[in-house]
């Protein structure tokens, strides 16, 4: 089946990848930055978590602008901040400067991602999850490429060059995207923040399901580099671990979205979460960096089934003209929980160890999945009523 694509589809996908690279290159360098500037394990959580926290605020305040005719401005604004944040990372020489740079880069994603998803949703009411899956796959492809770039370049070129390369990708993407015509999401009548959408059961279910699958990422981003380093992994293997996770996701996310369109997004997302939870707990019991890298490939394949379904579930619950706000709300919830997880991960890892840290993450996945199922609604969806039969 051929899915509908707008004229600027491929530049949009490339820009999504560039945003992912800018946001993730730091995660393969946290151990190097810690060794270079001498901050404690809590500093790892500060750097990772601050990006989540600023992104949370940005998605709540700015994502509704995508429903008011400003979606392309948000895309270009996000790319501009990705360039600026990358340069700030390269110029940083202390923990405070690194945290500030992470905040700028985190804000870039909160501008870009909800607007991109609102555009993709607005293309057609058919195969929404499939298109969202393609976008998610490309986003993650960029996200896992960032650590690979960091891991490969830091040895021969030092800590500054990986960030500058990431910024160059974002700048090139902005140049390609700027002249392209893109669909404009329907203009909404509401000019308030997205919190009122939580009154819709489908939105509550979709947000909780999205958080369930995102929660482990907060732990990974803050401590995976440190954990693998402690197990004897080098920079290249650490960067490769992100790539091994992302390749199956990028290859399977479109198929995962197609499955969600046909079998129901909630059903497919729950299956993904139930499989992810025990795998997350296993990470804390493994003492081989190579085995952890291998297991991450399996997790990437599983997440490719679940994540497009969560985004489609939120899209199906959003009233017409509120797609950007709804996606921003789900993204903000992800970032809030991700920030809490990241801030907690460093101290938990330091005082309790990897076993307890990953077990806590696994329990969180199951708890939010149960919440999502409890909030499901079998009434027709306001935005995509024609597909309502597949959602329960």
N, C-alpha and C positions, 0 to 999 in steps of 0.2 A: 504494500500500500504506500502511495506517495503522499507525504504530509505536506500541508500548505506552508510555504516559506515566503517572507517578505523580501523585497529587493536587497535590503541591508542585512540579511540573515547571517552571512558568513563574517562580515566585519564585526557584527555584534558578538558572535561566538569567539572570535579572536580577541576582542576586547575583554570578554569575560575571562578568558585564559590569562590575559595580562594582569588583570586585577588579582587573580588567584596567585600568580607568581609573586607580585609585590607584597601580598599579605603573608606568604608562607616562607619566603627565603630565610627569614630569621630563625625558623624553628630548627634548622640543621646547624645553626651557629650559636645557639644559646650556651652550650658548653664552652665554646671558644670565647665567647663574650665574658662568661663568668670567670674563666681563667685569666683573661686579659685584664679585666677591670676589678676582680677580686671581691665580688658581692656574693652573698650567701644563697642557699637554695630558695629562700623566700623571694629573692629577686627574680628568679625564673618565673614564678607565678605572677609577680608584678608586671613583668614585660608582656607575658602572654595574656594575662587577665585584663590589663588596661585596654588593650585593643578591643576585647569583647565588650567592656563596659562602655567605652565611647561609641562603639558600633550600636549598642543597645539604644543609647540616647538618640543617635542619629537616625536609626530606623523608625523609632516612635515619632520623632518630630518632623522628619523630612520625607519619609516614604509616601505620605498622603499627597505630596506635591505631584507624584506621578499620575494621580487621578484628576489633576487640575491643568493638564496640558503641558507639564514641564518634564516629561519623562526623558527626553533626549538631553536636556540641560543637566539632569541628574547623572546621566551616563558620563557626559564629558567632565562634569565636576568631580565625579569619583576618580576618573583617570588622572585628572590634574592633581588631586590629593595623593594618589598613588605615587606619582613622580616626586612630589614634594617630600612625602614621608620617606621614600627611598633615599633621597639626598640627605635628609636629616639623619637617617641611620648611619650613612657613610661618614658624616661629620661628628657623630656622637663619641664622647670619651668618658662617660660616666653613666651610672644606672639611671639617674634622673633624666638625662638626655635620651637614653634608650627608651625609657617609658614614654616620653613625650613623642618620640618618633613613631612608636608603636600606636599611640593614640591617633596620630594623623593618618597612618596607613589603615587602621581599623575603621576610621570614619569614611575612607574612600569606598570600602566595601558596602557600608550601610547606605551610601548614596546610590551606588551602582546596582546592587543585586535586586532590590525590590522593583526598581524601574524596569530592569531587564525582564524580570518574570512577568510584570504587568503587560509589557509589550508582547511577550510570547503568548500569554493567555488570550490577549485581545485579537490575535490573528484569526482564530476560528473556534467555534464551540466543539469541534470534532478533534479527537486525538490530543487533548490538552496535556494529559500526563506524558504522552510520548514526546511532545515538544519540550516539556519541562525536563524530561529525562535527558534529552540531548543537551539542553543547556546545562543541566547539572553535571553531566559527564565532562563537558568541556571546562566548566568551572573547576572541577576537581582535577582534571588533567593539568590545568595551570597551577593549581594549588600544590600538587605533588611534584611538579617540575621545579618549583622554587627551591625546595630543599636540595634537590639534585644539583641545581646550579650552585647553591651555596656550598655543598659538600665537595664539589669538583674544583671550584675556583678558590676556596679559602686557603688551601695548602700552598699553591704556587703564587697567588696574588695577594693574599692577606684578607683582612676583614672588610675593607671598604669596597673592593671591586664587585663582589656578589650583589651588594645593594645597588650599586650604580648600574649594573647590567639589568637588574629587575626594573629600575626606573626607566631605563631606555626602552624596554619592552612596552611599558605603559604609555610612554610618549609616542612610540610608533603606532600603537593601537588608537590613540586619540586622533592622530593625523589621518588614519584610515577611516575612522568612524565619522568624523566631523562632517564631511560632505554628503554622507549617505542619507537617503530618505528612509524613515522608519515609521511603522504604524503608530498611531497615537491611541492609547487606551481611552475608552469612553470617559467623558467628563462626568464626574460625580457631583451630586447636588450638595453633599455634606462637606463642610470645610472645618471639621474638627478632627481631633486625634482618633486613633483607631480603636480605643478601648471599648467603645459601644458595641463593636463587632463581637465581643465576648458573650453577648447575650444570645448569640446564635449557636445552638448545640454543635453543628458541624464545624464551626470555627474553633470552639473549645476542644473538640476531639482532634482536629487537625493540628492545632498548636501543641497539645500535649503529646501527640504522636511524633511531631517534629522534634520536640525537646528530647523524647526518649532516644531517638537515634543520634542526636547531636551531642548529648551529655558526655559520652566518653572522650570526645574530641578535646574538651577542656582539659582533661587529665593528660591526654597524649601530648597536646601542644606544650604544656608546661614542663613535662618530665620525661617524655620518651627519649629525647636526645641525651639527657643525663643518665637515664636508666641503661640505655644501650652503651653509652660510654663506660659506665661502671662495669658492664659485662664484657668490656674489652673491644667494642666495636670502634672502628675508625671513622673519619669524616665521610669517606665515600660510601661505606656501608650504611651509615645513618641516612645519608641523602637517598640512597637506593631504597631504603625501607619505605619511604614515602612514595617512591615511584612504583614499587611492587604493589602497594595498596591501590594506587590510582589507576594503573593500567586496566585491571579487571572492571573497576567502576566505570571508567570512560568507555570501555567496549560494550558493557552490558546495560548502562543506564537507559539508553533508548528502548531496549527490549524490556527493561523493568517498567518503564512508563507505559509501554504498549500492554504489558500484562495487567497493570493497574487499570488501564482503560477498559479492558475486557473482563477482568475478574473482580474489580472493585478496589479502589485505592486503600481503604482501611484494612481490608482483609490482607492485601499484599504487604502493607507496611507492618502490620502486627506480626506476620510471619518473619519478616526481616528482623524485627526487634527481638523476637523469641530466640532466634538463632545467634544474634549478636551478643546477647547478655552472657551466656556461658563462655563464649570465646574471649570476651573482655576479661572475665575472671581468670581464665587460663594464662593470660599474659603474665600475671603476677607470680605464677608458679614455675615459669620457664626460666632457666638459667643459661640459655644459649641464645646469643644475639641473632645468629643465623636462623634458628627455628622461629623466633619472634617475627623476623622479616618474612619467612614463609607463611606463617599464620596470617600476617597482615594482608596477603593476597586473597586469602579466603574471606576475610572480613570485607575487603573491597567489593568482592562479588556479591556478598550478601547485602551490603548497604545499597548497591545498585538496584536491588529489588525494592527496598523500602523507601528510600528518600524521594524518588519521583512520586510515589503514592501519597506521601505526606503533603507535598506541595499541591498535588491535584485535589486532595481532600479540602485543603484551605481554599483553593480556587473555586471549588464547587459550592462552598458555603458562602462565598462573598457576594453581596448584592451587586448588581450592575453599577459600574462606576466606582467600585471600592476595591478593585483587584490589587492595586499598589498598596493601599493601606493594610489589606488583609495579609499580603505576603510580608510586608514590613513588620506587622504584629507578630507573625510566626518567627521571623528572623530575630526580632528583638527578644522574644522569649528564649530562643536558642542562645543568644549572646548573654542574656542575664544568667542563665544556668551555666553556660560555658565559663563566664567570668568567675562565678562562685566556685566552680570546680577547679579552675586554674589557680585561683588564689589559695584554695585549700590544698591543692595537689603537692606543692613544694613542702609545706610542713608535714603533711601526712606521709609523704615519701621519706622525709628525713627522720621522723620519729617512729613511724609504724612499719615502714617498709613497703615494697612494691606489692606484696601479696594482699595486704589490707586495702591499699589504695585501689587496685583494680577490682577487688571484690565489692567495695563501696560503689564503684562506677557501675558494675553489673546490676547491683540491687536497684540503683537509680533508674536504669533502663527499664527494668521490669515494673517498677512503681509507676513511672509515667505512662507505660503501655497500658497498664490496668486502668489508669485514669482516663486515657483516650477511649478505651472500649466502653467505659461507664458513661461517657458523654455522647456516645453515638446517637444519631437521630435518623429515623427512617422516613421522615417527611420529605417532600420534593425539595431539591436544592434551588435557591432563588436565582442563581446565575446560570446553571446548566441543568435545568429541569429535565431535559430530554435524556440525560444520562443518569437520572436519579436511581433507576433500577439497579445499576451496577455498583452503587456506593455502599449499600448496606451489607 
